Amino acid sequence: MIGYVTLGTNDLPRAAAFYDALLKEVGARRLWEFPRGIAWGVAEDKPSLCIMTPFDGRPATVGNGVMVALAASSREQVGCVHARALELGGTDEGAVGPRGDGFYAGYFRDLEGNKLAVFCFG
């Protein structure tokens, strides 16, 4: 059902460096690049994550209540992605750990303040 998710940025080169390093941890690569943004994914026919400068030319802002969740293949990968986000300058929004009924996750904010989760089941 989800084709792609877009997060706004005010500094495309800085955001690109953050997401290049972070999304490598889940096997994603750049799928598209254009003057206002970049999209990463694991395959063209799978959902992707995009960062873009806003079309209207106004500053990008964080959406309250908006969160993007990155699927991981294991608890170990959840921990690696969360740790990498913090190493890259992201901020912790919830330590890695079980969240009930086999759901395992960690939460962080990127350099612009967008909230993300990394999770797996099991």
MOPAC internal coordinates of N, CA, C and O (Angstrom, degrees):
PM7 1SCF
backbone

  N    0.0000 0     0.00 0     0.00 0    0    0    0
  C    1.4321 1     0.00 0     0.00 0    1    0    0
  C    1.5250 1   111.51 1     0.00 0    2    1    0
  O    1.2310 1   118.75 1   141.71 1    3    2    1
  N    1.3197 1   119.99 1   -38.29 1    3    2    1
  C    1.4625 1   122.12 1   179.79 1    5    3    2
  C    1.5251 1   108.39 1   -85.95 1    6    5    3
  O    1.2310 1   120.62 1   -52.07 1    7    6    5
  N    1.3293 1   116.41 1   127.93 1    7    6    5
  C    1.4591 1   121.51 1   176.36 1    9    7    6
  C    1.5137 1   111.28 1   -92.07 1   10    9    7
  O    1.2310 1   121.22 1   130.51 1   11   10    9
  N    1.3483 1   115.27 1   -49.49 1   11   10    9
  C    1.4573 1   120.83 1   176.39 1   13   11   10
  C    1.5208 1   108.87 1  -161.64 1   14   13   11
  O    1.2310 1   121.31 1   -19.39 1   15   14   13
  N    1.3173 1   115.09 1   160.61 1   15   14   13
  C    1.4589 1   123.13 1   175.94 1   17   15   14
  C    1.5183 1   106.30 1  -122.79 1   18   17   15
  O    1.2310 1   120.34 1   -42.08 1   19   18   17
  N    1.3364 1   116.96 1   137.92 1   19   18   17
  C    1.4578 1   121.11 1   178.80 1   21   19   18
  C    1.5169 1   109.65 1  -116.61 1   22   21   19
  O    1.2310 1   120.85 1   -46.74 1   23   22   21
  N    1.3309 1   115.99 1   133.26 1   23   22   21
  C    1.4559 1   123.19 1   173.50 1   25   23   22
  C    1.5186 1   107.82 1  -114.65 1   26   25   23
  O    1.2310 1   120.56 1   -39.30 1   27   26   25
  N    1.3124 1   116.53 1   140.70 1   27   26   25
  C    1.4524 1   120.59 1   179.58 1   29   27   26
  C    1.5124 1   112.32 1   -81.01 1   30   29   27
  O    1.2310 1   121.24 1   -28.77 1   31   30   29
  N    1.3288 1   115.23 1   151.23 1   31   30   29
  C    1.4591 1   121.08 1   175.37 1   33   31   30
  C    1.5243 1   109.64 1  -140.02 1   34   33   31
  O    1.2310 1   121.40 1   -29.51 1   35   34   33
  N    1.3141 1   114.92 1   150.49 1   35   34   33
  C    1.4628 1   121.58 1   173.65 1   37   35   34
  C    1.5153 1   111.27 1  -104.23 1   38   37   35
  O    1.2310 1   120.27 1   174.82 1   39   38   37
  N    1.3361 1   117.09 1    -5.18 1   39   38   37
  C    1.4623 1   122.26 1  -178.25 1   41   39   38
  C    1.5256 1   107.94 1  -143.34 1   42   41   39
  O    1.2310 1   120.73 1   -94.63 1   43   42   41
  N    1.3221 1   116.21 1    85.37 1   43   42   41
  C    1.4593 1   121.46 1  -174.65 1   45   43   42
  C    1.5306 1   113.24 1   -58.03 1   46   45   43
  O    1.2310 1   118.16 1   133.36 1   47   46   45
  N    1.3240 1   121.11 1   -46.64 1   47   46   45
  C    1.4653 1   119.32 1   179.70 1   49   47   46
  C    1.5344 1   113.22 1   -60.90 1   50   49   47
  O    1.2310 1   120.34 1   138.78 1   51   50   49
  N    1.3225 1   116.95 1   -41.22 1   51   50   49
  C    1.4742 1   120.87 1   179.21 1   53   51   50
  C    1.5291 1   110.74 1   -65.10 1   54   53   51
  O    1.2310 1   120.56 1   134.59 1   55   54   53
  N    1.3323 1   116.53 1   -45.41 1   55   54   53
  C    1.4616 1   120.99 1   178.72 1   57   55   54
  C    1.5218 1   110.97 1   -64.57 1   58   57   55
  O    1.2310 1   120.10 1   140.90 1   59   58   57
  N    1.3236 1   117.42 1   -39.10 1   59   58   57
  C    1.4657 1   121.51 1   179.68 1   61   59   58
  C    1.5226 1   110.84 1   -61.41 1   62   61   59
  O    1.2310 1   120.01 1   136.55 1   63   62   61
  N    1.3203 1   117.60 1   -43.45 1   63   62   61
  C    1.4705 1   120.81 1   179.02 1   65   63   62
  C    1.5248 1   110.61 1   -63.20 1   66   65   63
  O    1.2310 1   120.03 1   137.74 1   67   66   65
  N    1.3413 1   117.55 1   -42.26 1   67   66   65
  C    1.4655 1   122.16 1   178.46 1   69   67   66
  C    1.5259 1   110.14 1   -59.82 1   70   69   67
  O    1.2310 1   120.17 1   127.56 1   71   70   69
  N    1.3429 1   117.28 1   -52.44 1   71   70   69
  C    1.4612 1   120.83 1  -175.79 1   73   71   70
  C    1.5269 1   113.22 1   -73.35 1   74   73   71
  O    1.2310 1   119.27 1   148.38 1   75   74   73
  N    1.3279 1   119.00 1   -31.62 1   75   74   73
  C    1.4710 1   119.75 1   173.71 1   77   75   74
  C    1.5240 1   109.71 1   -56.65 1   78   77   75
  O    1.2310 1   120.48 1   130.04 1   79   78   77
  N    1.3275 1   116.68 1   -49.96 1   79   78   77
  C    1.4629 1   121.25 1  -178.02 1   81   79   78
  C    1.5261 1   111.82 1   -70.07 1   82   81   79
  O    1.2310 1   120.08 1   137.65 1   83   82   81
  N    1.3255 1   117.45 1   -42.35 1   83   82   81
  C    1.4554 1   120.75 1  -176.80 1   85   83   82
  C    1.5280 1   112.54 1   -68.86 1   86   85   83
  O    1.2310 1   120.23 1   130.43 1   87   86   85
  N    1.3142 1   117.17 1   -49.57 1   87   86   85
  C    1.4628 1   120.11 1  -173.32 1   89   87   86
  C    1.5215 1   113.29 1   -74.24 1   90   89   87
  O    1.2310 1   120.50 1   163.31 1   91   90   89
  N    1.3150 1   116.65 1   -16.69 1   91   90   89
  C    1.4678 1   120.21 1   171.39 1   93   91   90
  C    1.5296 1   109.99 1   -58.56 1   94   93   91
  O    1.2310 1   120.80 1   148.61 1   95   94   93
  N    1.3460 1   116.08 1   -31.39 1   95   94   93
  C    1.4700 1   121.87 1  -179.16 1   97   95   94
  C    1.5276 1   112.96 1   -63.69 1   98   97   95
  O    1.2310 1   119.75 1   156.57 1   99   98   97
  N    1.3392 1   118.09 1   -23.43 1   99   98   97
  C    1.4676 1   121.38 1   178.04 1  101   99   98
  C    1.5270 1   111.64 1  -110.25 1  102  101   99
  O    1.2310 1   120.55 1  -164.76 1  103  102  101
  N    1.3251 1   116.56 1    15.24 1  103  102  101
  C    1.4590 1   120.85 1   175.37 1  105  103  102
  C    1.5147 1   115.00 1    80.68 1  106  105  103
  O    1.2310 1   119.99 1  -164.49 1  107  106  105
  N    1.3249 1   117.62 1    15.51 1  107  106  105
  C    1.4672 1   120.09 1  -179.86 1  109  107  106
  C    1.5314 1   110.43 1   -90.45 1  110  109  107
  O    1.2310 1   121.56 1   -23.53 1  111  110  109
  N    1.3358 1   114.62 1   156.47 1  111  110  109
  C    1.4599 1   121.95 1   177.99 1  113  111  110
  C    1.5201 1   108.01 1  -140.04 1  114  113  111
  O    1.2310 1   121.02 1   -13.24 1  115  114  113
  N    1.3255 1   115.65 1   166.76 1  115  114  113
  C    1.4638 1   119.34 1   176.99 1  117  115  114
  C    1.5343 1   109.08 1   -65.77 1  118  117  115
  O    1.2310 1   121.23 1   -51.98 1  119  118  117
  N    1.3321 1   115.26 1   128.02 1  119  118  117
  C    1.4630 1   120.82 1   177.37 1  121  119  118
  C    1.5222 1   111.51 1  -101.85 1  122  121  119
  O    1.2310 1   120.49 1   141.39 1  123  122  121
  N    1.3474 1   116.66 1   -38.61 1  123  122  121
  C    1.4536 1   121.35 1   178.80 1  125  123  122
  C    1.5096 1   108.56 1  -139.71 1  126  125  123
  O    1.2310 1   121.86 1   -30.88 1  127  126  125
  N    1.3186 1   114.04 1   149.12 1  127  126  125
  C    1.4638 1   121.63 1   173.86 1  129  127  126
  C    1.5152 1   107.73 1  -139.41 1  130  129  127
  O    1.2310 1   120.89 1   -43.97 1  131  130  129
  N    1.3010 1   115.90 1   136.03 1  131  130  129
  C    1.4545 1   121.76 1   176.70 1  133  131  130
  C    1.5191 1   107.44 1  -149.17 1  134  133  131
  O    1.2310 1   119.00 1   -11.50 1  135  134  133
  N    1.3196 1   119.51 1   168.50 1  135  134  133
  C    1.4679 1   120.82 1  -171.27 1  137  135  134
  C    1.5281 1   115.68 1   -53.64 1  138  137  135
  O    1.2310 1   119.79 1   146.35 1  139  138  137
  N    1.3359 1   118.01 1   -33.65 1  139  138  137
  C    1.4606 1   120.47 1  -177.13 1  141  139  138
  C    1.5164 1   113.87 1   -98.73 1  142  141  139
  O    1.2310 1   119.05 1   176.90 1  143  142  141
  N    1.3222 1   119.41 1    -3.10 1  143  142  141
  C    1.4584 1   117.96 1  -175.99 1  145  143  142
  C    1.5028 1   115.98 1  -174.60 1  146  145  143
  O    1.2310 1   122.09 1    -1.59 1  147  146  145
  N    1.3261 1   113.61 1   178.41 1  147  146  145
  C    1.4650 1   123.45 1  -178.03 1  149  147  146
  C    1.5271 1   107.59 1  -143.15 1  150  149  147
  O    1.2310 1   120.48 1   -34.28 1  151  150  149
  N    1.3192 1   116.70 1   145.72 1  151  150  149
  C    1.4665 1   121.54 1   174.91 1  153  151  150
  C    1.5251 1   109.39 1  -125.03 1  154  153  151
  O    1.2310 1   120.75 1   -41.56 1  155  154  153
  N    1.3222 1   116.17 1   138.44 1  155  154  153
  C    1.4609 1   122.96 1   177.57 1  157  155  154
  C    1.5168 1   108.90 1  -117.60 1  158  157  155
  O    1.2310 1   121.16 1   -29.02 1  159  158  157
  N    1.3168 1   115.38 1   150.98 1  159  158  157
  C    1.4530 1   121.18 1   175.33 1  161  159  158
  C    1.5100 1   110.36 1  -170.29 1  162  161  159
  O    1.2310 1   121.33 1    -3.55 1  163  162  161
  N    1.3209 1   115.05 1   176.45 1  163  162  161
  C    1.4608 1   119.93 1   178.10 1  165  163  162
  C    1.5227 1   111.15 1   -94.97 1  166  165  163
  O    1.2310 1   120.21 1   161.45 1  167  166  165
  N    1.3336 1   117.21 1   -18.55 1  167  166  165
  C    1.4651 1   122.90 1   177.64 1  169  167  166
  C    1.5241 1   108.30 1  -165.68 1  170  169  167
  O    1.2310 1   120.61 1   -27.07 1  171  170  169
  N    1.3256 1   116.44 1   152.93 1  171  170  169
  C    1.4648 1   121.27 1  -178.13 1  173  171  170
  C    1.5280 1   112.60 1   -61.44 1  174  173  171
  O    1.2310 1   119.79 1   151.86 1  175  174  173
  N    1.3353 1   118.01 1   -28.14 1  175  174  173
  C    1.4609 1   121.28 1  -177.96 1  177  175  174
  C    1.5219 1   113.14 1   -94.78 1  178  177  175
  O    1.2310 1   119.97 1  -168.45 1  179  178  177
  N    1.3181 1   117.67 1    11.55 1  179  178  177
  C    1.4696 1   123.31 1   178.03 1  181  179  178
  C    1.5265 1   108.96 1  -114.71 1  182  181  179
  O    1.2310 1   120.12 1   -19.46 1  183  182  181
  N    1.3313 1   117.38 1   160.54 1  183  182  181
  C    1.4711 1   119.55 1   178.04 1  185  183  182
  C    1.5286 1   111.94 1   -57.29 1  186  185  183
  O    1.2310 1   120.80 1   -30.85 1  187  186  185
  N    1.3327 1   116.07 1   149.15 1  187  186  185
  C    1.4551 1   120.84 1  -179.74 1  189  187  186
  C    1.5221 1   110.40 1  -130.75 1  190  189  187
  O    1.2310 1   121.51 1   -16.06 1  191  190  189
  N    1.3256 1   114.72 1   163.94 1  191  190  189
  C    1.4586 1   123.29 1   176.82 1  193  191  190
  C    1.5147 1   107.92 1  -114.19 1  194  193  191
  O    1.2310 1   120.48 1   -52.62 1  195  194  193
  N    1.3306 1   116.69 1   127.38 1  195  194  193
  C    1.4570 1   122.07 1  -178.74 1  197  195  194
  C    1.5281 1   109.53 1  -117.08 1  198  197  195
  O    1.2310 1   121.22 1   -31.30 1  199  198  197
  N    1.3202 1   115.27 1   148.70 1  199  198  197
  C    1.4554 1   120.87 1   166.85 1  201  199  198
  C    1.5182 1   106.27 1  -121.65 1  202  201  199
  O    1.2310 1   121.06 1   -40.26 1  203  202  201
  N    1.3254 1   115.58 1   139.74 1  203  202  201
  C    1.4592 1   119.44 1  -177.27 1  205  203  202
  C    1.5175 1   110.54 1  -149.79 1  206  205  203
  O    1.2310 1   121.07 1   -28.70 1  207  206  205
  N    1.3095 1   115.56 1   151.30 1  207  206  205
  C    1.4555 1   119.57 1   166.89 1  209  207  206
  C    1.5265 1   106.22 1   -77.51 1  210  209  207
  O    1.2310 1   119.43 1   -36.52 1  211  210  209
  N    1.3289 1   118.69 1   143.48 1  211  210  209
  C    1.4577 1   120.69 1  -176.57 1  213  211  210
  C    1.5303 1   113.27 1   -60.02 1  214  213  211
  O    1.2310 1   121.26 1   -41.02 1  215  214  213
  N    1.3208 1   115.19 1   138.98 1  215  214  213
  C    1.4539 1   122.54 1  -179.54 1  217  215  214
  C    1.5218 1   111.71 1   -61.03 1  218  217  215
  O    1.2310 1   120.53 1   145.06 1  219  218  217
  N    1.3482 1   116.59 1   -34.94 1  219  218  217
  C    1.4664 1   119.85 1  -176.00 1  221  219  218
  C    1.5278 1   113.41 1   -79.01 1  222  221  219
  O    1.2310 1   120.01 1   178.31 1  223  222  221
  N    1.3365 1   117.59 1    -1.69 1  223  222  221
  C    1.4523 1   121.21 1   177.42 1  225  223  222
  C    1.5195 1   114.64 1    80.14 1  226  225  223
  O    1.2310 1   120.23 1   175.26 1  227  226  225
  N    1.3308 1   117.17 1    -4.74 1  227  226  225
  C    1.4620 1   120.12 1   177.18 1  229  227  226
  C    1.5196 1   109.34 1   -83.03 1  230  229  227
  O    1.2310 1   119.66 1   -16.30 1  231  230  229
  N    1.3300 1   118.26 1   163.70 1  231  230  229
  C    1.4654 1   120.12 1  -178.89 1  233  231  230
  C    1.5247 1   112.76 1   -62.86 1  234  233  231
  O    1.2310 1   120.97 1   -35.50 1  235  234  233
  N    1.3222 1   115.74 1   144.50 1  235  234  233
  C    1.4620 1   121.60 1   172.94 1  237  235  234
  C    1.5184 1   108.11 1   -71.65 1  238  237  235
  O    1.2310 1   120.45 1   -38.46 1  239  238  237
  N    1.3182 1   116.75 1   141.54 1  239  238  237
  C    1.4538 1   122.33 1   176.05 1  241  239  238
  C    1.5224 1   108.99 1  -132.45 1  242  241  239
  O    1.2310 1   120.92 1   -19.57 1  243  242  241
  N    1.3176 1   115.84 1   160.43 1  243  242  241
  C    1.4617 1   122.12 1   179.98 1  245  243  242
  C    1.5228 1   109.10 1   -81.35 1  246  245  243
  O    1.2310 1   120.65 1   -45.57 1  247  246  245
  N    1.3138 1   116.36 1   134.43 1  247  246  245
  C    1.4607 1   121.05 1   176.84 1  249  247  246
  C    1.5177 1   110.34 1   -84.62 1  250  249  247
  O    1.2310 1   120.29 1   -60.58 1  251  250  249
  N    1.3281 1   117.04 1   119.42 1  251  250  249
  C    1.4583 1   120.85 1   179.14 1  253  251  250
  C    1.5201 1   109.30 1   -67.70 1  254  253  251
  O    1.2310 1   120.50 1   -55.83 1  255  254  253
  N    1.3221 1   116.65 1   124.17 1  255  254  253
  C    1.4572 1   121.88 1  -178.01 1  257  255  254
  C    1.5172 1   113.74 1    91.66 1  258  257  255
  O    1.2310 1   119.75 1   174.88 1  259  258  257
  N    1.3135 1   118.08 1    -5.12 1  259  258  257
  C    1.4651 1   122.15 1   178.86 1  261  259  258
  C    1.5234 1   108.92 1   -89.16 1  262  261  259
  O    1.2310 1   120.56 1   -44.96 1  263  262  261
  N    1.3281 1   116.53 1   135.04 1  263  262  261
  C    1.4612 1   121.06 1   176.97 1  265  263  262
  C    1.5271 1   108.37 1  -148.56 1  266  265  263
  O    1.2310 1   120.77 1   -38.84 1  267  266  265
  N    1.3119 1   116.14 1   141.16 1  267  266  265
  C    1.4551 1   122.79 1   175.00 1  269  267  266
  C    1.5196 1   107.20 1  -107.74 1  270  269  267
  O    1.2310 1   120.07 1   -46.51 1  271  270  269
  N    1.3186 1   117.48 1   133.49 1  271  270  269
  C    1.4599 1   121.98 1   179.84 1  273  271  270
  C    1.5298 1   109.80 1  -110.81 1  274  273  271
  O    1.2310 1   121.14 1   -53.68 1  275  274  273
  N    1.3260 1   115.42 1   126.32 1  275  274  273
  C    1.4676 1   122.66 1   178.26 1  277  275  274
  C    1.5190 1   109.08 1   -97.94 1  278  277  275
  O    1.2310 1   120.23 1   -53.65 1  279  278  277
  N    1.3237 1   117.17 1   126.35 1  279  278  277
  C    1.4613 1   121.55 1   179.63 1  281  279  278
  C    1.5224 1   110.13 1   -78.40 1  282  281  279
  O    1.2310 1   120.92 1   -45.79 1  283  282  281
  N    1.3244 1   115.84 1   134.21 1  283  282  281
  C    1.4576 1   122.53 1   176.80 1  285  283  282
  C    1.5245 1   108.48 1  -116.30 1  286  285  283
  O    1.2310 1   121.02 1   -20.31 1  287  286  285
  N    1.3155 1   115.65 1   159.69 1  287  286  285
  C    1.4647 1   119.98 1  -177.85 1  289  287  286
  C    1.5223 1   113.57 1   -90.15 1  290  289  287
  O    1.2310 1   119.84 1   166.84 1  291  290  289
  N    1.3319 1   117.92 1   -13.16 1  291  290  289
  C    1.4617 1   121.05 1  -177.28 1  293  291  290
  C    1.5236 1   110.75 1  -160.05 1  294  293  291
  O    1.2310 1   120.81 1   -12.84 1  295  294  293
  N    1.3188 1   116.06 1   167.16 1  295  294  293
  C    1.4640 1   120.92 1   174.59 1  297  295  294
  C    1.5292 1   110.00 1   -62.51 1  298  297  295
  O    1.2310 1   120.72 1   142.56 1  299  298  297
  N    1.3122 1   116.23 1   -37.44 1  299  298  297
  C    1.4634 1   119.81 1   178.85 1  301  299  298
  C    1.5317 1   110.37 1   -61.51 1  302  301  299
  O    1.2310 1   120.44 1   136.78 1  303  302  301
  N    1.3153 1   116.76 1   -43.22 1  303  302  301
  C    1.4640 1   119.44 1   179.41 1  305  303  302
  C    1.5289 1   111.17 1   -66.79 1  306  305  303
  O    1.2310 1   119.96 1   144.08 1  307  306  305
  N    1.3241 1   117.67 1   -35.92 1  307  306  305
  C    1.4670 1   120.42 1   174.90 1  309  307  306
  C    1.5231 1   109.45 1   -56.34 1  310  309  307
  O    1.2310 1   120.80 1   130.87 1  311  310  309
  N    1.3277 1   116.07 1   -49.13 1  311  310  309
  C    1.4581 1   120.85 1   179.86 1  313  311  310
  C    1.5185 1   112.81 1   -61.79 1  314  313  311
  O    1.2310 1   120.37 1   138.31 1  315  314  313
  N    1.3257 1   116.89 1   -41.69 1  315  314  313
  C    1.4731 1   121.03 1  -179.90 1  317  315  314
  C    1.5248 1   111.75 1   -64.78 1  318  317  315
  O    1.2310 1   119.85 1   135.60 1  319  318  317
  N    1.3292 1   117.89 1   -44.40 1  319  318  317
  C    1.4607 1   121.15 1  -179.09 1  321  319  318
  C    1.5263 1   110.29 1   -66.29 1  322  321  319
  O    1.2310 1   120.19 1   135.26 1  323  322  321
  N    1.3178 1   117.24 1   -44.74 1  323  322  321
  C    1.4680 1   120.94 1   179.34 1  325  323  322
  C    1.5264 1   110.07 1   -60.85 1  326  325  323
  O    1.2310 1   120.28 1   132.51 1  327  326  325
  N    1.3071 1   117.06 1   -47.49 1  327  326  325
  C    1.4711 1   120.97 1   179.48 1  329  327  326
  C    1.5222 1   110.93 1   -61.81 1  330  329  327
  O    1.2310 1   120.27 1   138.76 1  331  330  329
  N    1.3238 1   117.08 1   -41.24 1  331  330  329
  C    1.4643 1   120.76 1  -179.57 1  333  331  330
  C    1.5265 1   110.63 1   -64.40 1  334  333  331
  O    1.2310 1   120.04 1   139.58 1  335  334  333
  N    1.3256 1   117.54 1   -40.42 1  335  334  333
  C    1.4662 1   120.64 1   177.95 1  337  335  334
  C    1.5291 1   110.50 1   -58.19 1  338  337  335
  O    1.2310 1   120.35 1   137.25 1  339  338  337
  N    1.3170 1   116.94 1   -42.75 1  339  338  337
  C    1.4694 1   120.40 1   179.99 1  341  339  338
  C    1.5282 1   110.90 1   -69.54 1  342  341  339
  O    1.2310 1   120.06 1   141.33 1  343  342  341
  N    1.3384 1   117.48 1   -38.67 1  343  342  341
  C    1.4678 1   120.87 1   176.70 1  345  343  342
  C    1.5281 1   111.33 1   -60.89 1  346  345  343
  O    1.2310 1   120.66 1   146.22 1  347  346  345
  N    1.3219 1   116.35 1   -33.78 1  347  346  345
  C    1.4636 1   122.21 1  -177.61 1  349  347  346
  C    1.5253 1   112.96 1   -82.11 1  350  349  347
  O    1.2310 1   120.36 1  -179.67 1  351  350  349
  N    1.3280 1   116.91 1     0.33 1  351  350  349
  C    1.4611 1   120.42 1   177.77 1  353  351  350
  C    1.5097 1   115.00 1   106.60 1  354  353  351
  O    1.2310 1   120.13 1  -179.12 1  355  354  353
  N    1.3327 1   117.35 1     0.88 1  355  354  353
  C    1.4600 1   120.33 1   174.77 1  357  355  354
  C    1.5195 1   110.20 1   -70.41 1  358  357  355
  O    1.2310 1   120.49 1   -11.31 1  359  358  357
  N    1.3210 1   116.67 1   168.69 1  359  358  357
  C    1.4597 1   120.89 1   179.56 1  361  359  358
  C    1.5189 1   110.56 1  -117.54 1  362  361  359
  O    1.2310 1   121.13 1   -33.44 1  363  362  361
  N    1.3172 1   115.45 1   146.56 1  363  362  361
  C    1.4613 1   122.70 1  -178.23 1  365  363  362
  C    1.5206 1   110.70 1   -71.97 1  366  365  363
  O    1.2310 1   120.98 1   -47.60 1  367  366  365
  N    1.3313 1   115.72 1   132.40 1  367  366  365
  C    1.4672 1   121.29 1   175.55 1  369  367  366
  C    1.5161 1   111.03 1  -122.35 1  370  369  367
  O    1.2310 1   120.13 1  -172.14 1  371  370  369
  N    1.3092 1   117.36 1     7.86 1  371  370  369
  C    1.4604 1   121.86 1   179.61 1  373  371  370
  C    1.5049 1   110.04 1   159.16 1  374  373  371
  O    1.2310 1   120.92 1   -63.86 1  375  374  373
  N    1.3179 1   115.86 1   116.14 1  375  374  373
  C    1.4581 1   121.56 1  -175.86 1  377  375  374
  C    1.5221 1   112.02 1   -58.86 1  378  377  375
  O    1.2310 1   121.39 1   -25.87 1  379  378  377
  N    1.3085 1   114.94 1   154.13 1  379  378  377
  C    1.4626 1   121.99 1   177.18 1  381  379  378
  C    1.5251 1   108.87 1   -64.86 1  382  381  379
  O    1.2310 1   121.15 1   -44.29 1  383  382  381
  N    1.3323 1   115.41 1   135.71 1  383  382  381
  C    1.4569 1   119.73 1   177.28 1  385  383  382
  C    1.5069 1   111.94 1   168.53 1  386  385  383
  O    1.2310 1   121.17 1    -4.70 1  387  386  385
  N    1.3360 1   115.36 1   175.30 1  387  386  385
  C    1.4687 1   119.72 1   178.98 1  389  387  386
  C    1.5207 1   111.01 1   -69.10 1  390  389  387
  O    1.2310 1   121.33 1   -36.27 1  391  390  389
  N    1.3130 1   115.06 1   143.73 1  391  390  389
  C    1.4601 1   121.44 1   179.21 1  393  391  390
  C    1.5215 1   111.11 1  -121.66 1  394  393  391
  O    1.2310 1   120.22 1  -162.16 1  395  394  393
  N    1.3259 1   117.18 1    17.84 1  395  394  393
  C    1.4596 1   121.58 1   177.98 1  397  395  394
  C    1.5109 1   113.22 1   102.48 1  398  397  395
  O    1.2310 1   121.06 1   -34.02 1  399  398  397
  N    1.3254 1   115.57 1   145.98 1  399  398  397
  C    1.4716 1   124.88 1   176.35 1  401  399  398
  C    1.5248 1   115.22 1    43.15 1  402  401  399
  O    1.2310 1   120.32 1  -132.14 1  403  402  401
  N    1.3191 1   117.00 1    47.86 1  403  402  401
  C    1.4517 1   121.55 1   174.24 1  405  403  402
  C    1.5101 1   115.59 1    80.46 1  406  405  403
  O    1.2310 1   119.79 1  -176.39 1  407  406  405
  N    1.3287 1   118.01 1     3.61 1  407  406  405
  C    1.4667 1   121.64 1   178.69 1  409  407  406
  C    1.5180 1   107.75 1   -91.99 1  410  409  407
  O    1.2310 1   120.44 1   -51.92 1  411  410  409
  N    1.3208 1   116.76 1   128.08 1  411  410  409
  C    1.4638 1   123.10 1  -176.39 1  413  411  410
  C    1.5196 1   107.20 1  -128.02 1  414  413  411
  O    1.2310 1   119.90 1   -52.10 1  415  414  413
  N    1.3362 1   117.79 1   127.90 1  415  414  413
  C    1.4686 1   119.16 1  -172.08 1  417  415  414
  C    1.5218 1   112.52 1  -155.03 1  418  417  415
  O    1.2310 1   121.50 1   -16.15 1  419  418  417
  N    1.3169 1   114.73 1   163.85 1  419  418  417
  C    1.4525 1   124.39 1   170.14 1  421  419  418
  C    1.5173 1   107.42 1  -139.65 1  422  421  419
  O    1.2310 1   120.46 1   -28.38 1  423  422  421
  N    1.3202 1   116.73 1   151.62 1  423  422  421
  C    1.4599 1   121.88 1  -174.71 1  425  423  422
  C    1.5219 1   110.27 1  -126.84 1  426  425  423
  O    1.2310 1   120.63 1   -36.14 1  427  426  425
  N    1.3355 1   116.40 1   143.86 1  427  426  425
  C    1.4579 1   121.07 1   179.81 1  429  427  426
  C    1.5182 1   109.86 1  -154.79 1  430  429  427
  O    1.2310 1   121.30 1   -13.17 1  431  430  429
  N    1.3236 1   115.12 1   166.83 1  431  430  429
  C    1.4621 1   121.77 1   173.25 1  433  431  430
  C    1.5212 1   108.40 1  -114.89 1  434  433  431
  O    1.2310 1   120.89 1   -36.81 1  435  434  433
  N    1.3325 1   115.90 1   143.19 1  435  434  433
  C    1.4577 1   120.53 1   177.95 1  437  435  434
  C    1.5243 1   110.12 1   -79.31 1  438  437  435
  O    1.2310 1   120.23 1     8.22 1  439  438  437
  N    1.3058 1   117.17 1  -171.78 1  439  438  437
  C    1.4602 1   122.08 1  -176.04 1  441  439  438
  C    1.5301 1   113.36 1   -66.25 1  442  441  439
  O    1.2310 1   119.87 1   157.28 1  443  442  441
  N    1.3300 1   117.86 1   -22.72 1  443  442  441
  C    1.4675 1   122.62 1   179.04 1  445  443  442
  C    1.5242 1   111.83 1   -92.41 1  446  445  443
  O    1.2310 1   120.23 1   170.94 1  447  446  445
  N    1.3499 1   117.17 1    -9.06 1  447  446  445
  C    1.4565 1   121.29 1  -177.80 1  449  447  446
  C    1.5128 1   114.19 1    98.33 1  450  449  447
  O    1.2310 1   119.67 1  -176.48 1  451  450  449
  N    1.3509 1   118.24 1     3.52 1  451  450  449
  C    1.4617 1   121.22 1   176.27 1  453  451  450
  C    1.5218 1   109.08 1   -68.55 1  454  453  451
  O    1.2310 1   120.55 1   -42.66 1  455  454  453
  N    1.3286 1   116.55 1   137.34 1  455  454  453
  C    1.4676 1   121.11 1  -178.94 1  457  455  454
  C    1.5222 1   110.66 1   -90.05 1  458  457  455
  O    1.2310 1   121.42 1   -47.23 1  459  458  457
  N    1.3355 1   114.89 1   132.77 1  459  458  457
  C    1.4592 1   122.24 1   176.68 1  461  459  458
  C    1.5145 1   109.57 1  -130.64 1  462  461  459
  O    1.2310 1   121.36 1   -23.22 1  463  462  461
  N    1.3118 1   115.00 1   156.78 1  463  462  461
  C    1.4588 1   122.65 1   172.32 1  465  463  462
  C    1.5114 1   107.26 1  -126.19 1  466  465  463
  O    1.2310 1   120.73 1   -26.07 1  467  466  465
  N    1.3119 1   116.20 1   153.93 1  467  466  465
  C    1.4593 1   121.92 1   168.90 1  469  467  466
  C    1.5231 1   104.78 1  -126.19 1  470  469  467
  O    1.2310 1   120.37 1   -46.22 1  471  470  469
  N    1.3421 1   116.90 1   133.78 1  471  470  469
  C    1.4622 1   119.32 1  -171.12 1  473  471  470
  C    1.5226 1   112.41 1  -148.13 1  474  473  471
  O    1.2310 1   121.83 1   -16.75 1  475  474  473
  N    1.3270 1   114.10 1   163.25 1  475  474  473
  C    1.4594 1   121.87 1   168.64 1  477  475  474
  C    1.5248 1   107.67 1  -151.42 1  478  477  475
  O    1.2310 1   121.04 1   -13.72 1  479  478  477
  N    1.2947 1   115.62 1   166.28 1  479  478  477
  C    1.4654 1   121.41 1   173.54 1  481  479  478
  C    1.5140 1   107.41 1  -107.65 1  482  481  479
  O    1.2310 1   121.43 1   -39.13 1  483  482  481
  N    1.3200 1   114.87 1   140.87 1  483  482  481
  C    1.4658 1   118.49 1   177.28 1  485  483  482
  C    1.5060 1   113.21 1   113.61 1  486  485  483
  O    1.2310 1   120.10 1   180.00 1  487  486  485

